[in-house]
């Protein structure tokens, strides 16, 4: 692959006006070369905007120094930990000069429209992934995978949306939303799944205010002490229910199917059944949601009997996923298959 996007695609350079706005909420920090600004031993850390010089972001665990990001002037260092309150996964230190590692073999660019890891990154816990007998959070697994890919020279751009894919002979041209064009001999489209947004009155208004598409520490903290709904019947729904049950007095899984056997791993089915805080509403759909500035209740309808029930709910984790429609840039019969989901 040639004409790879540079660091400004991965870490956009803030405008002077944007930097001026951030100055009003921060403090000027003068640093020295190799000074450590944060590490996994810290409970938390602040967003850092580079005015001059540069930073390096690295994985220093187990005595290694795996460099995978180098924000420069006008760029910033910060990740979802700033919002979730988790410890930082990486070490950020001041550097006097950029050091770029050369890689051998194929040049690889990973273009992610939302965030690295996709659905897995927002999963509270994954226990059936090979090599992690005690389980691992989706966020940690995604972070490790990102670091490992970048260790071998892969370029990860996120968020980065692809607008068009063109084919000339044996060469692909990938046009990004910002106008950048990448050339490649091979394109792997791993579009994953997107969560289903229910066509209900008030649903969009309550997204982020009780209706969520993840079950991480952030969502669990917002719903703590309140009954919650988990929509879906797959592994994501089971994992979300078990995670939320730690902090919520009552969790109700709502599934339109009459059984979890075909959609959820047996170990999750057993744990859900054994948890006294989790109820299961099978053959059931959400008919309506209600709330002002925040979700307050939902109306459930049993599709087998037609009966309805209103449940108070301080949160709804929508874990019902579907495969996205084919993107415009993939609508080429000779380049795609129809049974990818």
C-alpha positions as CSV (number, residue, x, y, z in Angstrom):
1,X,0.0,0.0,0.0
2,X,1.3,3.5,-0.8
3,X,0.2,7.1,-0.1
4,X,-0.7,6.1,3.5
5,X,-2.4,8.8,5.6
6,X,0.0,10.6,7.9
7,X,-0.3,11.3,11.6
8,X,-2.7,14.2,11.0
9,X,-5.3,11.7,10.0
10,X,-4.8,9.6,13.1
11,X,-4.4,12.7,15.4
12,X,-6.0,15.7,13.9
13,X,-4.3,19.0,14.4
14,X,-6.4,21.5,16.4
15,X,-6.9,24.9,14.9
16,X,-5.7,28.0,16.7
17,X,-9.2,28.8,17.8
18,X,-9.7,25.3,19.2
19,X,-6.4,25.5,21.2
20,X,-7.4,29.0,22.5
21,X,-10.7,27.5,23.7
22,X,-9.0,24.7,25.5
23,X,-6.5,27.1,27.1
24,X,-9.5,28.6,29.1
25,X,-10.0,25.2,30.8
26,X,-6.5,24.1,31.3
27,X,-3.1,25.2,32.7
28,X,0.2,25.7,31.0
29,X,2.7,23.0,31.8
30,X,6.4,23.3,31.0
31,X,8.1,20.0,30.6
32,X,11.5,18.4,30.1
33,X,12.6,15.7,27.7
34,X,11.7,12.2,28.8
35,X,9.4,13.6,31.5
36,X,6.5,11.1,32.2
37,X,3.1,12.7,32.1
38,X,1.1,9.6,33.0
39,X,1.5,5.8,33.3
40,X,-0.7,2.8,34.2
41,X,0.3,3.3,37.8
42,X,-1.7,6.5,37.9
43,X,-5.3,6.5,39.0
44,X,-6.2,9.1,36.3
45,X,-4.7,11.6,34.0
46,X,-5.6,14.8,32.2
47,X,-6.0,15.5,28.5
48,X,-2.7,17.0,27.2
49,X,-2.5,19.3,24.2
50,X,1.0,19.8,22.7
51,X,1.9,23.5,22.0
52,X,5.5,22.8,21.1
53,X,7.8,19.8,21.0
54,X,6.2,16.4,21.0
55,X,5.1,13.4,23.0
56,X,5.4,9.7,22.7
57,X,2.7,7.2,23.7
58,X,4.0,3.7,24.5
59,X,3.3,0.4,26.2
60,X,6.1,0.0,28.8
61,X,4.6,-3.1,30.4
62,X,6.9,-6.1,31.1
63,X,10.0,-3.9,30.5
64,X,9.1,-3.2,26.9
65,X,8.9,0.1,25.1
66,X,6.4,-0.3,22.3
67,X,5.9,3.1,20.7
68,X,2.7,3.5,18.8
69,X,1.8,7.3,18.8
70,X,3.7,10.5,18.6
71,X,1.4,13.6,18.9
72,X,3.1,16.8,17.9
73,X,2.3,20.5,18.0
74,X,-1.5,21.2,17.9
75,X,-2.3,17.5,18.6
76,X,-3.4,16.0,21.9
77,X,-3.0,12.8,23.9
78,X,-6.2,11.4,25.5
79,X,-8.5,8.4,25.2
80,X,-11.8,7.0,26.5
81,X,-10.2,6.6,30.0
82,X,-10.8,10.3,30.4
83,X,-14.6,9.6,30.2
84,X,-14.8,6.2,31.9
85,X,-12.5,7.0,34.9
86,X,-10.3,3.9,34.2
87,X,-6.6,3.9,34.8
88,X,-4.5,4.8,31.7
89,X,-3.3,1.8,29.7
90,X,-0.2,3.5,28.3
91,X,2.7,5.7,29.3
92,X,2.9,9.2,27.9
93,X,6.2,11.0,28.0
94,X,7.8,14.1,26.5
95,X,10.2,13.5,23.6
96,X,12.6,15.9,21.9
97,X,12.5,14.3,18.5
98,X,10.3,11.9,16.5
99,X,11.5,8.4,16.2
100,X,9.9,6.3,13.5
101,X,10.3,2.6,13.4
102,X,10.6,0.9,10.0
103,X,8.6,-2.2,9.5
104,X,9.2,-5.1,7.1
105,X,6.7,-7.0,5.0
106,X,3.3,-5.7,3.9
107,X,2.2,-2.2,4.7
108,X,-1.2,-2.3,6.4
109,X,-3.7,0.5,7.1
110,X,-6.7,-0.2,9.4
111,X,-9.5,2.3,8.8
112,X,-12.2,2.4,11.5
113,X,-15.2,4.6,11.2
114,X,-16.0,4.8,14.9
115,X,-13.5,3.3,17.4
116,X,-10.9,0.5,17.3
117,X,-12.4,-2.8,18.2
118,X,-16.0,-2.0,17.2
119,X,-18.6,-4.0,19.1
120,X,-16.0,-5.9,21.1
121,X,-14.5,-2.7,22.5
122,X,-17.8,-1.8,24.2
123,X,-18.3,-5.2,25.7
124,X,-18.0,-5.3,29.5
125,X,-16.4,-8.8,29.6
126,X,-15.3,-11.4,27.1
127,X,-14.7,-14.9,28.5
128,X,-14.7,-17.1,25.5
129,X,-11.7,-15.6,23.7
130,X,-8.8,-18.0,23.4
131,X,-5.9,-17.2,25.7
132,X,-7.8,-15.4,28.5
133,X,-9.1,-18.1,30.8
134,X,-10.1,-15.5,33.4
135,X,-11.8,-13.3,30.8
136,X,-10.9,-9.8,29.7
137,X,-12.8,-6.6,29.2
138,X,-13.5,-5.6,25.6
139,X,-11.7,-2.3,26.2
140,X,-8.6,-4.0,27.4
141,X,-8.6,-6.6,24.6
142,X,-9.1,-3.9,22.0
143,X,-6.2,-1.8,23.5
144,X,-3.9,-4.8,23.5
145,X,-4.8,-5.7,19.9
146,X,-4.2,-2.1,18.8
147,X,-0.8,-2.0,20.4
148,X,0.2,-5.3,18.9
149,X,-0.9,-4.3,15.4
150,X,1.0,-1.0,15.7
151,X,4.0,-2.8,17.0
152,X,4.3,-4.5,13.6
153,X,3.9,-1.3,11.7
154,X,0.2,-1.2,11.0
155,X,-1.3,2.2,10.6
156,X,-4.6,2.6,12.5
157,X,-6.8,5.6,11.7
158,X,-9.9,6.2,13.8
159,X,-12.3,7.7,13.4
160,X,-11.8,7.5,9.7
161,X,-14.7,7.0,7.2
162,X,-14.3,5.5,3.7
163,X,-16.5,7.2,1.1
164,X,-15.6,5.3,-2.1
165,X,-13.7,2.3,-3.4
166,X,-12.6,2.2,-7.0
167,X,-10.9,-0.6,-8.9
168,X,-8.4,0.0,-11.7
169,X,-6.9,-3.2,-13.1
170,X,-5.4,-5.0,-10.0
171,X,-5.2,-1.9,-7.9
172,X,-7.8,-0.5,-5.5
173,X,-8.2,3.2,-4.7
174,X,-9.8,4.0,-1.3
175,X,-11.1,7.5,-1.0
176,X,-11.6,8.8,2.6
177,X,-14.1,11.3,3.8
178,X,-11.4,14.0,4.2
179,X,-10.3,13.6,0.6
180,X,-7.3,11.4,1.2
181,X,-6.8,8.6,-1.3
182,X,-5.0,5.3,-0.4
183,X,-3.8,2.8,-3.0
184,X,-3.8,-0.9,-2.2
185,X,-3.5,-4.3,-3.9
186,X,-5.9,-5.9,-1.4
187,X,-8.8,-4.5,0.6
188,X,-10.4,-6.5,3.5
189,X,-13.8,-5.2,4.4
190,X,-14.5,-6.2,8.1
191,X,-17.5,-4.0,8.6
192,X,-18.8,-5.9,11.7
193,X,-22.2,-5.1,13.0
194,X,-24.1,-2.0,14.1
195,X,-26.7,-1.8,16.9
196,X,-30.4,-1.7,16.0
197,X,-32.0,1.7,16.7
198,X,-35.7,1.0,17.5
199,X,-38.2,3.1,15.5
200,X,-40.0,4.3,18.6
201,X,-41.1,7.8,19.5
202,X,-38.6,9.4,21.9
203,X,-35.9,6.8,21.2
204,X,-33.4,9.1,19.6
205,X,-34.1,11.8,22.2
206,X,-33.2,9.4,25.0
207,X,-30.0,8.1,23.4
208,X,-27.2,8.9,25.8
209,X,-29.8,9.8,28.5
210,X,-30.8,6.3,29.6
211,X,-30.6,4.5,26.2
212,X,-27.1,3.2,25.6
213,X,-25.3,0.9,23.1
214,X,-22.7,-0.4,25.5
215,X,-22.4,-1.7,29.1
216,X,-19.1,-0.3,30.4
217,X,-18.2,1.4,33.6
218,X,-19.6,4.6,32.3
219,X,-23.1,3.2,31.6
220,X,-23.1,1.1,34.8
221,X,-22.3,4.2,36.8
222,X,-25.1,6.2,35.2
223,X,-27.6,3.4,35.9
224,X,-26.4,2.4,39.4
225,X,-29.2,1.9,41.9
226,X,-31.9,1.8,39.2
227,X,-33.7,-1.0,37.4
228,X,-32.4,-1.5,33.9
229,X,-33.4,-3.2,30.6
230,X,-31.1,-5.1,28.4
231,X,-32.4,-5.5,24.9
232,X,-31.1,-8.6,22.9
233,X,-30.6,-12.3,23.2
234,X,-27.0,-12.8,22.3
235,X,-23.7,-13.0,24.1
236,X,-23.5,-9.2,24.3
237,X,-26.9,-9.0,26.1
238,X,-25.9,-11.8,28.5
239,X,-22.6,-10.1,29.3
240,X,-24.2,-6.7,29.7
241,X,-26.9,-8.1,32.1
242,X,-24.4,-9.8,34.3
243,X,-22.2,-6.7,34.4
244,X,-25.1,-4.3,35.2
245,X,-26.5,-6.7,37.8
246,X,-23.4,-5.9,40.0
247,X,-24.7,-2.3,40.5
248,X,-28.4,-2.4,39.6
249,X,-31.1,-4.0,41.8
250,X,-33.0,-5.5,38.9
251,X,-32.0,-6.3,35.3
252,X,-34.6,-7.4,32.8
253,X,-33.3,-9.0,29.5
254,X,-35.9,-8.5,26.7
255,X,-35.6,-10.9,23.8
256,X,-38.0,-11.3,20.9
257,X,-37.0,-15.0,20.7
258,X,-38.4,-17.8,22.9
259,X,-35.0,-19.3,23.7
260,X,-31.4,-18.2,24.1
261,X,-30.1,-21.6,22.8
262,X,-29.3,-20.5,19.3
263,X,-27.9,-17.1,20.1
264,X,-26.1,-17.2,23.5
265,X,-23.3,-19.3,24.8
266,X,-24.4,-21.9,27.3
267,X,-22.1,-20.6,30.1
268,X,-23.8,-17.3,29.8
269,X,-27.3,-18.9,29.8
270,X,-26.4,-20.7,33.0
271,X,-25.0,-17.6,34.7
272,X,-28.0,-15.5,33.8
273,X,-30.4,-18.2,35.1
274,X,-28.5,-18.4,38.4
275,X,-28.4,-14.6,39.0
276,X,-31.3,-13.6,41.4
277,X,-31.1,-10.0,40.1
278,X,-31.8,-10.9,36.5
279,X,-35.3,-11.5,35.0
280,X,-35.8,-12.7,31.4
281,X,-38.7,-11.6,29.2
282,X,-38.7,-13.9,26.2
283,X,-41.0,-13.5,23.1
284,X,-41.1,-9.9,24.1
285,X,-40.4,-6.5,22.4
286,X,-40.1,-3.0,23.6
287,X,-43.3,-1.2,22.5
288,X,-42.6,2.2,23.8
289,X,-40.1,4.3,25.8
290,X,-41.0,7.2,28.1
291,X,-39.0,9.9,29.8
292,X,-38.3,13.6,29.8
293,X,-34.6,14.4,30.0
294,X,-33.8,10.9,31.0
295,X,-35.4,7.4,30.4
296,X,-38.0,6.7,33.1
297,X,-39.9,3.6,31.9
298,X,-40.5,1.2,29.0
299,X,-43.6,-0.7,27.8
300,X,-43.0,-4.3,27.0
301,X,-45.3,-6.4,24.8
302,X,-45.4,-10.2,24.8
303,X,-45.7,-11.2,21.1
304,X,-47.2,-14.6,22.0
305,X,-50.0,-13.3,24.2
306,X,-50.3,-9.6,23.2
307,X,-50.2,-8.6,26.8
308,X,-48.3,-5.4,27.8
309,X,-46.5,-4.3,30.9
310,X,-44.9,-1.0,32.0
311,X,-41.5,-1.3,33.8
312,X,-39.7,1.5,35.5
313,X,-36.2,1.8,34.1
314,X,-33.3,4.1,34.7
315,X,-31.4,2.6,31.7
316,X,-31.7,0.5,28.6
317,X,-28.6,-1.2,27.1
318,X,-29.5,-2.0,23.5
319,X,-27.4,-5.1,22.7
320,X,-29.5,-6.2,19.7
321,X,-27.1,-6.1,16.7
322,X,-27.7,-6.4,13.0
323,X,-25.4,-6.5,10.0
324,X,-25.2,-3.2,8.3
325,X,-26.5,-2.7,4.8
326,X,-23.8,-2.9,2.1
327,X,-21.9,0.3,2.0
328,X,-21.9,2.1,-1.3
329,X,-18.2,1.5,-1.8
330,X,-18.7,-2.2,-1.5
331,X,-21.5,-2.6,-4.0
332,X,-19.5,-4.5,-6.6
333,X,-20.7,-8.0,-7.3
334,X,-17.3,-9.4,-8.0
335,X,-15.8,-8.0,-4.8
336,X,-18.4,-9.0,-2.2
337,X,-20.5,-11.9,-1.1
338,X,-24.1,-11.9,0.1
339,X,-23.8,-14.1,3.2
340,X,-21.3,-12.2,5.2
341,X,-23.5,-12.0,8.3
